[in-house]
Structures are given as structure tokens and as C-alpha cells.
């Protein structure tokens, strides 16, 4: 019984801490762009840039 007196407040504290971390991540914009990373891999970033000279290409 004495274990419950310790474990219940610890569990409630950890639950509230997790909820606070989740709400902070929502407010800071962590979940704003859910498809950006998934679509970014589809685009080729290795295009020739017009500012490079032909002798600088590898």
C-alpha cells in the first residue's frame, strides 16, 4: 500500500510532464510541415547551377 502512495504521484507527474512537452512542441511548430520532409526526397538537388564555370564541375 505504501508503494502506491509513491507511485501514483510519480505517474501523474510524468504524465503531466509528457503532456506539457507535447503542448510545447505544438506551440513551437514541430508539427507544422508534416509532408515537407517526405516530398523533399523526391526533388533532385544535384542540378547544375548556372553560376559555376565548366572548369569547376567535378
C-alpha positions in Angstrom: 0.0 0.0 0.0 2.8 2.4 0.8 4.2 1.8 -2.7 1.0 3.2 -4.2 1.4 6.4 -2.2 4.7 7.0 -4.0 3.9 5.6 -7.5 0.6 7.4 -8.1 2.1 10.9 -7.7 5.1 10.0 -9.7 2.9 8.6 -12.5 0.8 11.7 -12.5 3.8 13.9 -12.6 5.4 12.1 -15.5 2.1 12.2 -17.4 1.7 15.9 -16.9 5.4 16.4 -17.9 4.7 14.4 -21.1 1.6 16.5 -21.8 3.5 19.7 -21.2 6.2 18.6 -23.6 3.7 17.7 -26.3 1.9 21.1 -25.9 5.2 22.9 -26.1 6.1 21.1 -29.3 2.7 22.1 -30.8 3.2 25.7 -30.0 6.8 25.8 -31.2 5.8 24.5 -34.7 7.3 21.0 -34.6 4.3 19.5 -36.4 3.7 22.3 -39.0 5.2 20.7 -42.1 4.3 17.0 -42.0 4.7 16.4 -45.7 7.8 18.6 -46.4 10.4 16.0 -45.4 8.6 13.3 -47.3 8.4 15.3 -50.5 11.9 16.8 -50.2 13.5 13.4 -51.1 11.7 13.4 -54.5 13.4 16.5 -55.7 17.0 16.4 -57.2 19.3 18.9 -55.5 22.3 17.9 -57.8 21.3 20.2 -60.6 23.9 22.2 -62.5 24.0 25.7 -61.2 24.5 28.5 -63.8 26.9 30.4 -61.6 29.5 27.5 -61.8 32.1 27.6 -64.5 32.5 24.4 -66.6 36.1 24.0 -65.3 34.8 23.9 -61.7 32.5 21.0 -62.3 33.6 17.6 -61.0 
